[in-house]
Amino acid sequence: MKARLMFKDRDFDPTQLLARRDRYRHDYSTALALDHLLPWNEEDLTKDLGIEIVCKTMSGEDQFLFEVARVALVSMVSDVDAVRYRQHVLADCQRNAGVVRELYAIAVDAIDAERADPFWFSTKRTSSILYRGVHVLTMFVEQLKRLMATVDQHAGDFRSEGFSRMVAMLQEELTDEFFASVGDHLRRLEFREGVLVSAELGAGNKGRNYVLRSPNGATQSWIGRFLSEKPKGYTFEIDPQDEVGNRTFSDLKDAGLNEVANAVAQSAEHILGFFRMLRTELGFYIGCLNLQAKLSELGEPTCTPVPSSAGERKLSFVGLYDVSLALASRRKVIGNDLNADSRNLCIITGANTGGKSTFLRSLGLAQLMMQVGMFAPAESFSADVCEGICTHYKREEDQRMMSGKWDEELKRISEIVDHCNPNALLLFNESFASTNEREGSEIADQIIRALLGRHIKVFFVTHLYSFAARFFDRNARDVTFLRAERRADGTRPFKLVEGKPLETSYGEDVYHQVFRKSKPERFR
């Protein structure tokens, strides 16, 4: 059984790792190490785009949901059909939020029941493995019945391909006949009539070819078994105090139970694997519902983004806002509008503290959210999918730096170029500002032209006027120039508008704003 709510043809990647954690660990208090599942630049993306607070909101303080959100949010898919597949599943979740949460709770209850099973620490004896497997399967059957009752009641409420396929699969496999058959097998595996095993004598009179047999008269009624003639044969009893004899008998019994114990254990693991996948994949959508509910509470709009194929150079939105800023400030924030279809480069200049970095973060987050199948933080959002997102932000100097800031910037851009594929999205925030204006502009100009030559879409926030002016003077049709607004009185509306780069970023406004507020009256 497969959930397949994230991909049409495979499981959501973290499932395997999360399943291994559940299989080998019974201490769930510590976080899961997900490093080898995450993109090479996950740390930079998380820091630069404010992903941490988004994941926390999606998780609702649930560590498992946080891990799923952390992996999912940076694991973009670049196939438009895959994005739409998830969008349709999410739409089903939005229409049937209560039912989806109930399905998630059933999966969690099943996993918790297996985890809390008092026999998980049993010895490795075959009989103990069989007993635990039967016990766990019995619990799972009850959870599967709960699952089917919910699915049958709400089957007609789901419209997406993902949910429709899962519902059809469950209804086809988990029939009344299936539950009746499983119940009968589980009752037989209790061996209330004893264990009947046949074997052959091998070399040295050692047993071989052990086969578990149906107990004599197992198919008869109790009256038939009482009246029937007892089979002829030799019997003997082992004294309860005979440790060697009892241990030998247990070994013979385990040899006969070996195959059925393995089959029961594999069946339990198969069902447990299904519940784990269901929990993980539904967990992603539960996180989406949690985030959307919080944004709605703040009065922020969300929409279903319109993806297009990589390389089509589509980008337009209305009311795009920074999710992380809204969540951190706990209030509605200002959004931006833009139509940059057919554009490869966007250069953003203008007043200090005017919203340039916030805009860049909002764009990166929106692109990520679209490409994992989520809603977009805007009134409307349309973009072509990209083959990865990279960020090159200005870093504050710290003791860990082995060289100067300029060398560190160049080293990071070299690493990014090594990983960037055509049709990737690269976000620069005040890069190459750790040297003088002339040298920084020259380096930035050469790097950006090389990136554009590799068909990489670039957004560049900068105070390097010479760099911005060069591109403006070239009058390139595939370049958009945005500028942070500044009113005549020096105030900032935190909106970006299309406009020619200016030589000043109005740092004097910020200086006067800060020092006029903090300076004692006698110095004014």
One Martini backbone bead per residue (centre of mass of N, CA, C, O) as a GRO file, in nm:
protein
  524
    1MET     BB    1   0.097   0.036   0.021
    2LYS     BB    2   0.025   0.374  -0.100
    3ALA     BB    3  -0.008   0.711  -0.089
    4ARG     BB    4   0.085   0.930  -0.302
    5LEU     BB    5   0.070   1.273  -0.226
    6MET     BB    6   0.348   1.393  -0.371
    7PHE     BB    7   0.368   1.154  -0.580
    8LYS     BB    8   0.283   0.942  -0.834
    9ASP     BB    9   0.566   0.727  -0.826
   10ARG     BB   10   0.646   0.816  -0.521
   11ASP     BB   11   0.792   0.885  -0.241
   12PHE     BB   12   0.871   1.077   0.005
   13ASP     BB   13   1.191   1.104   0.087
   14PRO     BB   14   1.185   1.118   0.416
   15THR     BB   15   1.052   0.847   0.481
   16GLN     BB   16   1.298   0.662   0.506
   17LEU     BB   17   1.436   0.811   0.737
   18LEU     BB   18   1.200   0.816   0.937
   19ALA     BB   19   1.166   0.508   0.944
   20ARG     BB   20   1.443   0.447   1.065
   21ARG     BB   21   1.399   0.592   1.324
   22ASP     BB   22   1.152   0.420   1.419
   23ARG     BB   23   1.302   0.142   1.409
   24TYR     BB   24   1.578   0.226   1.598
   25ARG     BB   25   1.402   0.421   1.778
   26HIS     BB   26   1.271   0.526   2.127
   27ASP     BB   27   1.394   0.820   2.113
   28TYR     BB   28   1.214   1.144   2.044
   29SER     BB   29   1.363   1.409   2.168
   30THR     BB   30   1.539   1.434   1.923
   31ALA     BB   31   1.666   1.541   1.650
   32LEU     BB   32   1.691   1.503   1.311
   33ALA     BB   33   1.928   1.414   1.079
   34LEU     BB   34   1.914   1.585   0.741
   35ASP     BB   35   2.160   1.662   0.567
   36HIS     BB   36   2.146   1.439   0.321
   37LEU     BB   37   1.854   1.569   0.222
   38LEU     BB   38   1.971   1.840   0.173
   39PRO     BB   39   2.075   2.098   0.034
   40TRP     BB   40   2.380   2.245   0.005
   41ASN     BB   41   2.223   2.547   0.077
   42GLU     BB   42   2.032   2.534   0.329
   43GLU     BB   43   2.155   2.736   0.531
   44ASP     BB   44   2.129   2.988   0.352
   45LEU     BB   45   1.827   2.972   0.294
   46THR     BB   46   1.728   2.983   0.586
   47LYS     BB   47   1.860   3.259   0.654
   48ASP     BB   48   1.781   3.447   0.401
   49LEU     BB   49   1.450   3.350   0.395
   50GLY     BB   50   1.319   3.265   0.673
   51ILE     BB   51   1.239   2.947   0.728
   52GLU     BB   52   1.218   2.878   1.028
   53ILE     BB   53   0.943   3.022   1.097
   54VAL     BB   54   0.777   2.862   0.895
   55CYS     BB   55   0.822   2.579   1.016
   56LYS     BB   56   0.711   2.643   1.298
   57THR     BB   57   0.425   2.709   1.200
   58MET     BB   58   0.368   2.438   1.059
   59SER     BB   59   0.415   2.256   1.325
   60GLY     BB   60   0.303   2.348   1.604
   61GLU     BB   61   0.540   2.220   1.792
   62ASP     BB   62   0.608   1.975   1.604
   63GLN     BB   63   0.882   1.794   1.534
   64PHE     BB   64   0.792   1.626   1.294
   65LEU     BB   65   0.671   1.860   1.123
   66PHE     BB   66   0.932   2.019   1.111
   67GLU     BB   67   1.097   1.813   0.949
   68VAL     BB   68   0.913   1.800   0.705
   69ALA     BB   69   0.919   2.104   0.637
   70ARG     BB   70   1.225   2.135   0.606
   71VAL     BB   71   1.248   1.947   0.364
   72ALA     BB   72   1.018   2.040   0.170
   73LEU     BB   73   1.087   2.354   0.135
   74VAL     BB   74   1.386   2.268  -0.011
   75SER     BB   75   1.235   2.042  -0.211
   76MET     BB   76   1.217   2.098  -0.511
   77VAL     BB   77   1.022   2.099  -0.804
   78SER     BB   78   1.056   2.115  -1.180
   79ASP     BB   79   0.773   1.991  -1.230
   80VAL     BB   80   0.467   2.094  -1.317
   81ASP     BB   81   0.294   1.841  -1.263
   82ALA     BB   82   0.393   1.802  -0.969
   83VAL     BB   83   0.286   2.068  -0.863
   84ARG     BB   84  -0.015   2.025  -0.939
   85TYR     BB   85  -0.060   1.769  -0.781
   86ARG     BB   86  -0.026   1.910  -0.502
   87GLN     BB   87  -0.232   2.134  -0.533
   88HIS     BB   88  -0.478   1.942  -0.546
   89VAL     BB   89  -0.433   1.813  -0.272
   90LEU     BB   90  -0.447   2.076  -0.109
   91ALA     BB   91  -0.735   2.147  -0.191
   92ASP     BB   92  -0.858   1.905  -0.049
   93CYS     BB   93  -0.756   1.985   0.234
   94GLN     BB   94  -0.909   2.256   0.247
   95ARG     BB   95  -1.200   2.123   0.213
   96ASN     BB   96  -1.094   1.866   0.428
   97ALA     BB   97  -0.953   1.924   0.707
   98GLY     BB   98  -1.087   1.734   0.915
   99VAL     BB   99  -1.033   1.466   0.768
  100VAL     BB  100  -0.725   1.490   0.743
  101ARG     BB  101  -0.673   1.503   1.049
  102GLU     BB  102  -0.794   1.224   1.104
  103LEU     BB  103  -0.600   1.060   0.931
  104TYR     BB  104  -0.348   1.150   1.080
  105ALA     BB  105  -0.432   1.044   1.362
  106ILE     BB  106  -0.439   0.747   1.283
  107ALA     BB  107  -0.143   0.719   1.207
  108VAL     BB  108  -0.031   0.806   1.481
  109ASP     BB  109  -0.173   0.589   1.654
  110ALA     BB  110  -0.041   0.344   1.519
  111ILE     BB  111   0.256   0.422   1.583
  112ASP     BB  112   0.223   0.455   1.890
  113ALA     BB  113   0.130   0.166   1.946
  114GLU     BB  114   0.388   0.027   1.848
  115ARG     BB  115   0.584   0.184   2.034
  116ALA     BB  116   0.414   0.094   2.309
  117ASP     BB  117   0.478  -0.188   2.292
  118PRO     BB  118   0.575  -0.417   2.543
  119PHE     BB  119   0.727  -0.628   2.315
  120TRP     BB  120   0.981  -0.482   2.175
  121PHE     BB  121   1.198  -0.623   2.397
  122SER     BB  122   1.212  -0.887   2.306
  123THR     BB  123   1.338  -1.152   2.222
  124LYS     BB  124   1.485  -1.343   1.946
  125ARG     BB  125   1.275  -1.535   1.953
  126THR     BB  126   1.048  -1.661   1.745
  127SER     BB  127   0.802  -1.666   1.935
  128SER     BB  128   0.827  -1.364   2.014
  129ILE     BB  129   0.803  -1.244   1.731
  130LEU     BB  130   0.526  -1.362   1.675
  131TYR     BB  131   0.370  -1.243   1.910
  132ARG     BB  132   0.424  -0.947   1.837
  133GLY     BB  133   0.313  -0.952   1.549
  134VAL     BB  134   0.024  -1.024   1.628
  135HIS     BB  135  -0.022  -0.784   1.815
  136VAL     BB  136   0.031  -0.560   1.605
  137LEU     BB  137  -0.170  -0.648   1.388
  138THR     BB  138  -0.419  -0.615   1.561
  139MET     BB  139  -0.387  -0.310   1.592
  140PHE     BB  140  -0.380  -0.238   1.289
  141VAL     BB  141  -0.659  -0.339   1.210
  142GLU     BB  142  -0.812  -0.128   1.377
  143GLN     BB  143  -0.693   0.118   1.223
  144LEU     BB  144  -0.789   0.032   0.940
  145LYS     BB  145  -1.088   0.047   1.009
  146ARG     BB  146  -1.089   0.346   1.074
  147LEU     BB  147  -0.987   0.439   0.802
  148MET     BB  148  -1.219   0.316   0.628
  149ALA     BB  149  -1.454   0.463   0.760
  150THR     BB  150  -1.357   0.744   0.671
  151VAL     BB  151  -1.322   0.696   0.368
  152ASP     BB  152  -1.613   0.598   0.302
  153GLN     BB  153  -1.757   0.861   0.407
  154HIS     BB  154  -1.544   1.068   0.215
  155ALA     BB  155  -1.482   0.985  -0.085
  156GLY     BB  156  -1.661   1.214  -0.244
  157ASP     BB  157  -1.477   1.475  -0.142
  158PHE     BB  158  -1.258   1.388  -0.344
  159ARG     BB  159  -1.064   1.514  -0.650
  160SER     BB  160  -0.793   1.434  -0.655
  161GLU     BB  161  -0.564   1.217  -0.770
  162GLY     BB  162  -0.426   1.136  -0.509
  163PHE     BB  163  -0.680   1.068  -0.335
  164SER     BB  164  -0.830   0.888  -0.535
  165ARG     BB  165  -0.612   0.668  -0.546
  166MET     BB  166  -0.602   0.602  -0.246
  167VAL     BB  167  -0.897   0.527  -0.207
  168ALA     BB  168  -0.907   0.301  -0.420
  169MET     BB  169  -0.688   0.126  -0.293
  170LEU     BB  170  -0.824   0.080  -0.018
  171GLN     BB  171  -1.096  -0.039  -0.128
  172GLU     BB  172  -0.955  -0.281  -0.274
  173GLU     BB  173  -0.782  -0.403  -0.021
  174LEU     BB  174  -0.990  -0.313   0.230
  175THR     BB  175  -1.191  -0.546   0.278
  176ASP     BB  176  -1.402  -0.755   0.434
  177GLU     BB  177  -1.247  -1.008   0.346
  178PHE     BB  178  -0.976  -0.921   0.452
  179PHE     BB  179  -1.050  -0.894   0.754
  180ALA     BB  180  -1.151  -1.184   0.786
  181SER     BB  181  -0.888  -1.326   0.707
  182VAL     BB  182  -0.701  -1.194   0.913
  183GLY     BB  183  -0.859  -1.280   1.165
  184ASP     BB  184  -0.825  -1.584   1.121
  185HIS     BB  185  -0.514  -1.592   1.123
  186LEU     BB  186  -0.472  -1.466   1.405
  187ARG     BB  187  -0.618  -1.688   1.559
  188ARG     BB  188  -0.433  -1.923   1.469
  189LEU     BB  189  -0.162  -1.781   1.580
  190GLU     BB  190  -0.230  -1.859   1.886
  191PHE     BB  191  -0.235  -2.169   1.936
  192ARG     BB  192  -0.465  -2.322   2.114
  193GLU     BB  193  -0.396  -2.628   1.992
  194GLY     BB  194  -0.118  -2.588   1.923
  195VAL     BB  195   0.190  -2.719   1.781
  196LEU     BB  196   0.243  -2.837   1.446
  197VAL     BB  197   0.534  -3.031   1.353
  198SER     BB  198   0.739  -3.114   1.085
  199ALA     BB  199   1.008  -3.360   1.009
  200GLU     BB  200   1.338  -3.447   0.929
  201LEU     BB  201   1.603  -3.661   0.902
  202GLY     BB  202   1.935  -3.611   0.922
  203ALA     BB  203   2.234  -3.569   0.980
  204GLY     BB  204   2.278  -3.695   1.290
  205ASN     BB  205   1.968  -3.668   1.361
  206LYS     BB  206   1.889  -3.403   1.235
  207GLY     BB  207   1.681  -3.164   1.172
  208ARG     BB  208   1.464  -3.104   0.884
  209ASN     BB  209   1.223  -2.955   0.722
  210TYR     BB  210   1.040  -2.756   0.866
  211VAL     BB  211   0.676  -2.778   0.930
  212LEU     BB  212   0.385  -2.610   0.951
  213ARG     BB  213   0.081  -2.728   1.086
  214SER     BB  214  -0.228  -2.804   1.102
  215PRO     BB  215  -0.427  -2.881   1.329
  216ASN     BB  216  -0.596  -3.128   1.440
  217GLY     BB  217  -0.919  -3.042   1.367
  218ALA     BB  218  -0.938  -2.732   1.286
  219THR     BB  219  -1.209  -2.765   1.093
  220GLN     BB  220  -1.364  -2.855   1.330
  221SER     BB  221  -1.575  -2.896   1.556
  222TRP     BB  222  -1.594  -2.950   1.890
  223ILE     BB  223  -1.764  -3.207   1.856
  224GLY     BB  224  -1.588  -3.347   1.645
  225ARG     BB  225  -1.329  -3.354   1.817
  226PHE     BB  226  -1.456  -3.523   2.054
  227LEU     BB  227  -1.561  -3.780   1.868
  228SER     BB  228  -1.310  -3.830   1.743
  229GLU     BB  229  -1.043  -4.001   1.657
  230LYS     BB  230  -0.748  -4.040   1.778
  231PRO     BB  231  -0.442  -4.016   1.691
  232LYS     BB  232  -0.177  -4.197   1.627
  233GLY     BB  233   0.098  -4.210   1.869
  234TYR     BB  234   0.376  -4.065   2.014
  235THR     BB  235   0.433  -3.965   2.354
  236PHE     BB  236   0.570  -3.689   2.559
  237GLU     BB  237   0.700  -3.554   2.862
  238ILE     BB  238   0.819  -3.259   3.019
  239ASP     BB  239   0.975  -3.153   3.272
  240PRO     BB  240   0.969  -2.844   3.415
  241GLN     BB  241   1.280  -2.889   3.535
  242ASP     BB  242   1.382  -2.935   3.237
  243GLU     BB  243   1.586  -2.726   3.083
  244VAL     BB  244   1.699  -2.874   2.838
  245GLY     BB  245   1.432  -2.987   2.729
  246ASN     BB  246   1.284  -2.713   2.699
  247ARG     BB  247   1.494  -2.582   2.512
  248THR     BB  248   1.468  -2.792   2.287
  249PHE     BB  249   1.169  -2.755   2.238
  250SER     BB  250   1.187  -2.453   2.161
  251ASP     BB  251   1.367  -2.498   1.915
  252LEU     BB  252   1.168  -2.671   1.756
  253LYS     BB  253   0.941  -2.464   1.752
  254ASP     BB  254   1.099  -2.234   1.613
  255ALA     BB  255   1.161  -2.387   1.350
  256GLY     BB  256   0.854  -2.405   1.269
  257LEU     BB  257   0.800  -2.073   1.306
  258ASN     BB  258   0.989  -1.906   1.127
  259GLU     BB  259   0.829  -1.837   0.866
  260VAL     BB  260   0.574  -1.715   1.002
  261ALA     BB  261   0.725  -1.497   1.161
  262ASN     BB  262   0.835  -1.348   0.915
  263ALA     BB  263   0.563  -1.287   0.782
  264VAL     BB  264   0.445  -1.124   1.015
  265ALA     BB  265   0.668  -0.909   1.036
  266GLN     BB  266   0.638  -0.807   0.742
  267SER     BB  267   0.343  -0.723   0.763
  268ALA     BB  268   0.382  -0.517   0.989
  269GLU     BB  269   0.591  -0.343   0.835
  270HIS     BB  270   0.412  -0.269   0.597
  271ILE     BB  271   0.194  -0.119   0.758
  272LEU     BB  272   0.383   0.075   0.901
  273GLY     BB  273   0.490   0.205   0.641
  274PHE     BB  274   0.221   0.327   0.559
  275PHE     BB  275   0.174   0.506   0.809
  276ARG     BB  276   0.432   0.670   0.773
  277MET     BB  277   0.370   0.786   0.497
  278LEU     BB  278   0.101   0.914   0.570
  279ARG     BB  279   0.210   1.100   0.789
  280THR     BB  280   0.421   1.253   0.620
  281GLU     BB  281   0.239   1.356   0.384
  282LEU     BB  282   0.018   1.481   0.560
  283GLY     BB  283   0.208   1.664   0.723
  284PHE     BB  284   0.258   1.871   0.505
  285TYR     BB  285  -0.045   1.964   0.479
  286ILE     BB  286  -0.082   2.042   0.769
  287GLY     BB  287   0.129   2.266   0.757
  288CYS     BB  288  -0.020   2.435   0.546
  289LEU     BB  289  -0.273   2.485   0.718
  290ASN     BB  290  -0.131   2.625   0.952
  291LEU     BB  291  -0.012   2.861   0.790
  292GLN     BB  292  -0.273   2.969   0.661
  293ALA     BB  293  -0.419   3.030   0.927
  294LYS     BB  294  -0.214   3.240   1.029
  295LEU     BB  295  -0.232   3.438   0.789
  296SER     BB  296  -0.535   3.488   0.815
  297GLU     BB  297  -0.516   3.610   1.100
  298LEU     BB  298  -0.329   3.854   0.975
  299GLY     BB  299  -0.464   3.926   0.679
  300GLU     BB  300  -0.335   3.740   0.468
  301PRO     BB  301  -0.288   3.642   0.155
  302THR     BB  302  -0.373   3.367  -0.067
  303CYS     BB  303  -0.258   3.150  -0.341
  304THR     BB  304  -0.265   2.988  -0.648
  305PRO     BB  305  -0.018   2.918  -0.832
  306VAL     BB  306   0.132   2.967  -1.166
  307PRO     BB  307   0.294   2.740  -1.344
  308SER     BB  308   0.586   2.710  -1.550
  309SER     BB  309   0.816   2.637  -1.750
  310ALA     BB  310   1.130   2.620  -1.784
  311GLY     BB  311   1.239   2.924  -1.953
  312GLU     BB  312   0.978   3.123  -1.994
  313ARG     BB  313   0.983   3.379  -1.825
  314LYS     BB  314   0.789   3.397  -1.560
  315LEU     BB  315   0.668   3.705  -1.380
  316SER     BB  316   0.388   3.759  -1.162
  317PHE     BB  317   0.239   3.997  -0.921
  318VAL     BB  318   0.015   4.047  -0.631
  319GLY     BB  319   0.089   4.119  -0.312
  320LEU     BB  320   0.376   4.052  -0.232
  321TYR     BB  321   0.503   3.889   0.063
  322ASP     BB  322   0.665   3.842   0.374
  323VAL     BB  323   0.628   3.578   0.571
  324SER     BB  324   0.844   3.607   0.795
  325LEU     BB  325   0.765   3.896   0.875
  326ALA     BB  326   0.472   3.845   0.952
  327LEU     BB  327   0.536   3.632   1.174
  328ALA     BB  328   0.734   3.806   1.346
  329SER     BB  329   0.533   4.069   1.373
  330ARG     BB  330   0.223   3.996   1.378
  331ARG     BB  331   0.150   4.129   1.090
  332LYS     BB  332   0.067   4.318   0.841
  333VAL     BB  333   0.220   4.354   0.526
  334ILE     BB  334   0.381   4.481   0.261
  335GLY     BB  335   0.329   4.473  -0.080
  336ASN     BB  336   0.398   4.366  -0.424
  337ASP     BB  337   0.427   4.458  -0.769
  338LEU     BB  338   0.473   4.256  -1.081
  339ASN     BB  339   0.603   4.256  -1.432
  340ALA     BB  340   0.859   4.004  -1.557
  341ASP     BB  341   0.824   3.913  -1.826
  342SER     BB  342   1.100   3.822  -2.016
  343ARG     BB  343   1.302   3.831  -1.770
  344ASN     BB  344   1.647   3.792  -1.637
  345LEU     BB  345   1.674   4.081  -1.491
  346CYS     BB  346   1.695   4.237  -1.155
  347ILE     BB  347   1.739   4.571  -1.043
  348ILE     BB  348   1.786   4.694  -0.704
  349THR     BB  349   1.719   5.012  -0.576
  350GLY     BB  350   1.771   5.266  -0.327
  351ALA     BB  351   1.660   5.321  -0.036
  352ASN     BB  352   1.718   5.287   0.266
  353THR     BB  353   1.500   5.097   0.427
  354GLY     BB  354   1.280   5.025   0.166
  355GLY     BB  355   1.247   4.687   0.102
  356LYS     BB  356   1.452   4.516  -0.065
  357SER     BB  357   1.515   4.261   0.109
  358THR     BB  358   1.221   4.182   0.152
  359PHE     BB  359   1.157   4.130  -0.141
  360LEU     BB  360   1.365   3.910  -0.193
  361ARG     BB  361   1.251   3.713   0.019
  362SER     BB  362   0.964   3.690  -0.095
  363LEU     BB  363   1.047   3.564  -0.365
  364GLY     BB  364   1.199   3.313  -0.267
  365LEU     BB  365   0.964   3.191  -0.102
  366ALA     BB  366   0.752   3.176  -0.326
  367GLN     BB  367   0.911   2.984  -0.508
  368LEU     BB  368   0.932   2.754  -0.310
  369MET     BB  369   0.628   2.714  -0.251
  370MET     BB  370   0.544   2.649  -0.538
  371GLN     BB  371   0.768   2.401  -0.578
  372VAL     BB  372   0.602   2.230  -0.333
  373GLY     BB  373   0.274   2.295  -0.361
  374MET     BB  374   0.194   2.557  -0.254
  375PHE     BB  375   0.111   2.843  -0.169
  376ALA     BB  376   0.097   3.197  -0.208
  377PRO     BB  377   0.211   3.524  -0.087
  378ALA     BB  378  -0.065   3.639  -0.249
  379GLU     BB  379  -0.306   3.733  -0.475
  380SER     BB  380  -0.089   3.676  -0.708
  381PHE     BB  381   0.097   3.402  -0.889
  382SER     BB  382   0.359   3.385  -1.148
  383ALA     BB  383   0.586   3.117  -1.264
  384ASP     BB  384   0.869   2.977  -1.340
  385VAL     BB  385   1.047   2.718  -1.301
  386CYS     BB  386   1.333   2.622  -1.116
  387GLU     BB  387   1.681   2.492  -1.090
  388GLY     BB  388   1.702   2.641  -0.832
  389ILE     BB  389   1.828   2.812  -0.531
  390CYS     BB  390   2.030   3.105  -0.475
  391THR     BB  391   2.239   3.280  -0.232
  392HIS     BB  392   2.397   3.625  -0.209
  393TYR     BB  393   2.490   3.756   0.087
  394LYS     BB  394   2.570   3.971   0.307
  395ARG     BB  395   2.835   3.943   0.544
  396GLU     BB  396   2.932   3.936   0.852
  397GLU     BB  397   3.198   3.967   1.032
  398ASP     BB  398   3.392   3.690   1.165
  399GLN     BB  399   3.598   3.458   1.329
  400ARG     BB  400   3.564   3.227   1.101
  401MET     BB  401   3.720   3.387   0.914
  402MET     BB  402   4.014   3.328   0.705
  403SER     BB  403   3.936   3.597   0.561
  404GLY     BB  404   3.824   3.832   0.389
  405LYS     BB  405   3.527   3.948   0.264
  406TRP     BB  406   3.604   3.943  -0.033
  407ASP     BB  407   3.702   3.650  -0.045
  408GLU     BB  408   3.439   3.529   0.062
  409GLU     BB  409   3.256   3.619  -0.170
  410LEU     BB  410   3.410   3.477  -0.401
  411LYS     BB  411   3.387   3.191  -0.287
  412ARG     BB  412   3.078   3.174  -0.291
  413ILE     BB  413   3.032   3.227  -0.596
  414SER     BB  414   3.192   2.982  -0.688
  415GLU     BB  415   3.010   2.771  -0.556
  416ILE     BB  416   2.749   2.850  -0.699
  417VAL     BB  417   2.841   2.806  -0.992
  418ASP     BB  418   2.894   2.497  -0.952
  419HIS     BB  419   2.564   2.449  -0.886
  420CYS     BB  420   2.446   2.598  -1.118
  421ASN     BB  421   2.179   2.587  -1.330
  422PRO     BB  422   1.996   2.619  -1.570
  423ASN     BB  423   1.722   2.804  -1.456
  424ALA     BB  424   1.806   2.942  -1.222
  425LEU     BB  425   1.793   3.117  -0.903
  426LEU     BB  426   1.950   3.438  -0.821
  427LEU     BB  427   2.027   3.601  -0.507
  428PHE     BB  428   2.120   3.936  -0.447
  429ASN     BB  429   2.264   4.107  -0.143
  430GLU     BB  430   2.492   4.335  -0.145
  431SER     BB  431   2.712   4.257  -0.329
  432PHE     BB  432   3.039   4.364  -0.354
  433ALA     BB  433   3.073   4.588  -0.094
  434SER     BB  434   3.383   4.522   0.024
  435THR     BB  435   3.460   4.728  -0.187
  436ASN     BB  436   3.492   4.932  -0.420
  437GLU     BB  437   3.295   5.065  -0.658
  438ARG     BB  438   3.461   4.993  -0.910
  439GLU     BB  439   3.533   4.696  -0.853
  440GLY     BB  440   3.249   4.591  -0.782
  441SER     BB  441   3.117   4.662  -1.055
  442GLU     BB  442   3.298   4.494  -1.240
  443ILE     BB  443   3.250   4.217  -1.113
  444ALA     BB  444   2.943   4.216  -1.131
  445ASP     BB  445   2.919   4.247  -1.436
  446GLN     BB  446   3.067   3.984  -1.517
  447ILE     BB  447   2.897   3.780  -1.355
  448ILE     BB  448   2.616   3.846  -1.466
  449ARG     BB  449   2.674   3.793  -1.765
  450ALA     BB  450   2.753   3.496  -1.723
  451LEU     BB  451   2.482   3.401  -1.603
  452LEU     BB  452   2.304   3.483  -1.842
  453GLY     BB  453   2.457   3.292  -2.041
  454ARG     BB  454   2.331   3.039  -1.854
  455HIS     BB  455   2.026   3.093  -1.790
  456ILE     BB  456   2.009   3.286  -1.532
  457LYS     BB  457   1.818   3.409  -1.287
  458VAL     BB  458   1.830   3.760  -1.168
  459PHE     BB  459   1.856   3.918  -0.841
  460PHE     BB  460   1.966   4.266  -0.757
  461VAL     BB  461   2.082   4.411  -0.469
  462THR     BB  462   2.204   4.761  -0.479
  463HIS     BB  463   2.471   5.033  -0.440
  464LEU     BB  464   2.594   5.004  -0.729
  465TYR     BB  465   2.572   5.240  -0.956
  466SER     BB  466   2.760   5.163  -1.191
  467PHE     BB  467   2.636   4.891  -1.242
  468ALA     BB  468   2.339   4.979  -1.293
  469ALA     BB  469   2.400   5.190  -1.519
  470ARG     BB  470   2.511   5.002  -1.732
  471PHE     BB  471   2.247   4.845  -1.783
  472PHE     BB  472   2.071   5.093  -1.845
  473ASP     BB  473   2.240   5.199  -2.093
  474ARG     BB  474   2.190   4.934  -2.270
  475ASN     BB  475   1.882   4.881  -2.301
  476ALA     BB  476   1.767   4.619  -2.196
  477ARG     BB  477   1.475   4.415  -2.232
  478ASP     BB  478   1.559   4.188  -1.990
  479VAL     BB  479   1.540   4.438  -1.784
  480THR     BB  480   1.472   4.524  -1.445
  481PHE     BB  481   1.389   4.829  -1.264
  482LEU     BB  482   1.410   4.886  -0.921
  483ARG     BB  483   1.268   5.108  -0.658
  484ALA     BB  484   1.281   5.247  -0.364
  485GLU     BB  485   1.078   5.435  -0.203
  486ARG     BB  486   1.069   5.808  -0.163
  487ARG     BB  487   0.969   6.061  -0.004
  488ALA     BB  488   1.005   6.397   0.033
  489ASP     BB  489   1.026   6.356   0.364
  490GLY     BB  490   1.188   6.051   0.379
  491THR     BB  491   0.987   5.844   0.368
  492ARG     BB  492   0.884   5.492   0.373
  493PRO     BB  493   0.657   5.260   0.203
  494PHE     BB  494   0.782   4.977   0.112
  495LYS     BB  495   0.800   5.019  -0.203
  496LEU     BB  496   0.820   4.902  -0.537
  497VAL     BB  497   0.946   5.056  -0.837
  498GLU     BB  498   0.985   5.153  -1.143
  499GLY     BB  499   1.332   5.263  -1.201
  500LYS     BB  500   1.590   5.457  -1.206
  501PRO     BB  501   1.892   5.474  -1.108
  502LEU     BB  502   2.048   5.613  -0.824
  503GLU     BB  503   2.319   5.768  -0.664
  504THR     BB  504   2.134   5.750  -0.413
  505SER     BB  505   2.032   5.603  -0.075
  506TYR     BB  506   1.970   5.795   0.167
  507GLY     BB  507   2.146   5.779   0.438
  508GLU     BB  508   2.081   6.054   0.573
  509ASP     BB  509   1.800   5.987   0.668
  510VAL     BB  510   1.882   5.774   0.873
  511TYR     BB  511   2.065   5.949   1.042
  512HIS     BB  512   1.851   6.157   1.130
  513GLN     BB  513   1.644   5.960   1.247
  514VAL     BB  514   1.829   5.852   1.473
  515PHE     BB  515   1.967   6.120   1.602
  516ARG     BB  516   1.710   6.284   1.661
  517LYS     BB  517   1.599   6.074   1.870
  518SER     BB  518   1.881   6.048   2.057
  519LYS     BB  519   1.936   6.341   2.090
  520PRO     BB  520   1.980   6.582   2.278
  521GLU     BB  521   1.841   6.895   2.291
  522ARG     BB  522   2.117   7.073   2.305
  523PHE     BB  523   2.216   6.942   2.007
  524ARG     BB  524   1.994   7.065   1.796
   0.00000   0.00000   0.00000
